[in-house]
Amino acid sequence: MKELHCKKCDNWTQHPDDAKCEWCGSLDTVTTSTRGGARKGAGRKPRTIKRKSITVRLEPQDADRLRELCSAEDLSQANWIAKQIRIN
């Protein structure tokens, strides 16, 4: 059973298979329910420039040092590395 909404007569109805309004008989004005779903416009907006993923293998002591440096400046690892690249 799907909950359907008719835009023509503004009624909600439970209907098993087809998208026909049981109140007014309209076929093309029935839409499925959005109750409980994501809000329109919600969520993270797409970036204009996509970021690239990289994988780096470090010695454990170097990885620990990277975490310390990032924590000290309150930056993510990606932002800390990007900052270092832009400085040099």
Buried (B, 14 or more C-beta within 10 A) or exposed (E): EEEBBBEEBEBEBEBEEEBBBEEEEBEEBBEEEEEEEEEEEEEEEEEEEEEEEEEEEEEEEEEEEBEEBBEEEEBEEEEBBEEEEEEE
